[in-house]
Amino acid sequence: MSFACIAAARRFDDRAHLPLVIGSQRYGWIRRSDVESLCRWPDVFEISSLAVRIHPRHDTCDARTAALAPVIETLAAEGRITGWRNERYAIRQRLYDAPLAWIERAASRFFGTRTFAVHVNGYVPARFVGEAPKMWIARRSVLKATDPGCLDNAAAGGIGNGIGVGDTLVKECWEEAGIPAYLANEARPGRTLHILAEIPEGVQSEQIFVYDLALPRGFVPENQDGEASAHWLCSAGNVRDVIARGKMTVDASLASLDFLLREGAIRAKDCAGIEALFKPADE
């Protein structure tokens, strides 16, 4: 058994992209095919054959935010940025760094800026020694902006403006699966995944905090916000199969594989390459 999601998480060709630079550091990646569309804003970007640099005259977070806003609105109107969320994401390298600018969430893939997310492996512990736990998986609503109708973890979501990992976990557990806060707070951290991949919207550069949450027997997840259409309790073998068939999102597949590996429900040799994903892509 092999898992295409592992290779997909690092399917990236830096020769096909230019770095997005602020000051002297790279904060994103822009497809070369999209760079020409930015030449209309010489007051916002300094563009060379080596990089796209946000003009140094925009030297504060507020100034960069204001300069980028009309660019993003225009690109969205032209269809170059899709899946508008009306949600602000920060440009930064680490989750708790001060933001360099705030941009519309949908624009993070166009500019290839780093995003952060939480994925929760909801599971029911095994009854007997040697038995694998069962996992709750969800089907994403067909109305979702990304990966509509695909299978997903019990709960997952991006970390937005002013919200930390723990608060996002509790929020998403309730909204996506009806898991109350007192249960969600029992989640235990798995490992942290680092994705750098070319996707239709641009570049996904994302850090995913994986958590495991044991759910009581008899508890049935129930979506609250319309973002999931159903949940199923599946055996470890079923989860392996849907991952192998590419029916689950890449992010959720990797979070599930991390859990199954740590539980001994899958062989390490079947997940060749996954260990590299637990290190930042630029190290």
N, C-alpha and C positions, 0 to 999 in steps of 0.2 A: 504494500500500500504506500502511495506517495501523496504528498500534499502540495498542490501548486501554489497555495496561498503563501508558503514560505518564500518561494522565489519571487512572487508578485510583490511582496513587502519591500524588496530591495531592487525592483526593476527600474533602474534609473541610469540615464546616460548624461553625465555632466557636460558632454560636448554639445548636446542639443539644447543647452540652457545657459543663461547668463546669471551670475549671482546678483541678487539685490543687496546693495551695500548702503549702510548708514554709517557715516563717519568712516572708520577704517575696517569695519567688520561686516561679514555677510550675515544677512538675516532672512534670506529667502532665495528662491530660484525662479526665473521667468523663462518660459519657452522662447527660443530664438524666433519662432514664428509669431510670437505675440509682441516682441520688442518693438517692431515697427509701429504698432498701434499707439505706443507711448511717446513717439517723437513729436506728437502734437502739443506736448506740454513741456517745452524746454525750461520753463520756470520751475518745474517740479522735479524733472529728472535730468541728470547728466549721463548721456549714453555713449559708450565707447564699444570697441570690439571685445573688451574684456569684462565689462560690468555695466549694470544699470544702477546708478547712484542717486539717492534722493538728494536734491540740491542742498548744499551746506547752508544756504540762506535760511532753510527751515531747520532751525537748530534747537527746537524744543518739541516736546510731545504734542502740545496743542497746535503748534505751527505745522508739524507734519500731518497731524490729523486733519486740519483744515485744508491743507494743500492736496491731500489724497482723496478727500471726499468727492469733489466734482469729477475727478478722474474715474473713480469707481462707479459713480452714478451714470456717467456717459457710457462706460464699457458695459454696464448692465443693460442699459437701454439698447445697445447694439447687439446684445446677445452673447458677448464675449465672457461675461460673468453671469452664471445661472444659479438658480436655487436661492434667490434672495431670502434672508432670514429676518431682517430687521433686528439684528443682534450684533453687538460690538465685541470684537476680539482684539486682543493686544498683539502688537509686534514685539516679540522678545524671545530670547534664547532659552531661558529657564522659567518655570512656572511662576516663581515668586520674584523675578526680576522686575524692576520698574519698567513700565511700558515705554517703548520708543515712539509709538503712535497707536491710535485706535482705528480699526477698519471694520467694515461690514464683514460678518462671518463668511459669507459666500466668496468674498474676495481673497480669503486666505489661500485658496487653492490656486487662483490666478497668479498671485505673487509668490507662492510656495513658502509662505511664512509658517513657522512652527506653531502647531496647535496641540492641545492637551485634552485627554479624554479619560473617562473611567469606564471600565467594563466589569460587570459583576457576573460571575459564574454561580447562579443559583442551583443548589444541588440538594438531594436527599441522601443522607449518609447510608452506607451499606448496612444491611442487617447482620451479615456474617463476615467473619475474617476471610479475606481472600476474594470477597465479592466487590465489584466496582460500584461506586456511587452512581445514582441516576442524576441526570441533569435536566433542568428546565431550559427549553429554548423557545424563542419567540419568533413570530413572523412579523416583519415590518409592514406597516401600512403601505398600500399601493400609492398613497398620496405623499409619501416621504420624498424630500428633495434628493436624497442620495440612497442608492440601493433599494428602491421601492420593491416590496414584495419578497425580499430575500429573508433568509433565516438569520437570527441574531441571538445574542446572549439574553438572559432573563431580563437584564436591565443594562443600559449603557447610554452615555451621553457626553457631549463636549463640555469642557470646563469654561464657563463664560465669564463675563465681566464681574470682577469682585467676588467670585465664588471659589472656594478652595476645594480640595479633593474630597474631604469628608462631607461637606455640605452638598456637593454635586452627587455623591453616592446616595445619600439619603433622599435627595430630591428625585433622582432618576428612578430609584427603587419604588418610590410611591407612585410617580407619574406613569411609569411604564408597566409596573407589575402589581401595584396596590400593596406593596410590602411596607408595613408601618415602620416608623423611625426606630422603635425599640428593637425590632428585628434587624433592620438595616445596619444599626450600629454594632451588631455582632460580626459583621463582615471582617475577614482577615486578609491582609495583603498577600498577593502572589508575587509575580515578578513584573518588571516594567519593560514594555515593548517599545522599540523605536522603529518607526516606519519611514522610509524615504522611497517614494514610488511615483512614477508617471501615471497619471490617471486622466480621463477625458477632460476634466475641469482644469487641469494644469499639473500641479505637484502636491502630493500629500506628504507633508513632513510633520509627523505626529508622534507624540509620546503618550503611550497608553498605560495607565495604572490599572493593573489587574487585581481584582478582589474575588475571594471565595466566600459564599454565604450559605451556610447550612440552613435549610428551611424545614419546618416541622412536617411530618407525614400528615397528609390531609389538607395541607395548605395549598390552595390553587391560585396562582397569580392572576390578577385581573387588571387589565389596562385601564388607566384613568384619563389619559389625554389624547386618545385616538391615534397614537403613533405606533401601536402594535395591534394587530388584528386577532391574534390567538397565541396561546402558550401550550406547549406539550411537555410532558415528562418522558424523557427518553433514556434508554440504556446507553452505556458508554459506547457500545458497538454501533448503535444507531447514529450517535453523534459523530463518531469517526467516519461513518459512511457518508453522511451529508456533507461533511467537510471535504472528503475525497472527491465527491461529485461536484464540488463547487457551488453548492446550494446555499451556503452560509457566507456572509460578508467576510472579506479578508480579515478585518479587525477582529470580528467575533470568532472566526476560525482559529486565529492565533491565540486569543485569550483562552479558548476552550482547550486547545492543544497544550498550553502551559499547565492548565489544571489537570488534564488527563495524564500528562507526563509526571507531574509531581505525585499523583495518586497511584502511579504504577499501572494505569489502565491502557497504556500505549507504550510501545517500545521506542527507545531513544533513536535507534537506527532508522526507524521509519520517519523521523523528523529531522533528517540531516539538514543542517544549515540554520536551524531555529536558534541555536545558542548565540549566533551572531546578532540576532535581533534584540538581545537583551543588553546590547551595548549601543551607544549612539552611532549613527551612520557615519558621522564625520570623524570618528576616532580610528 
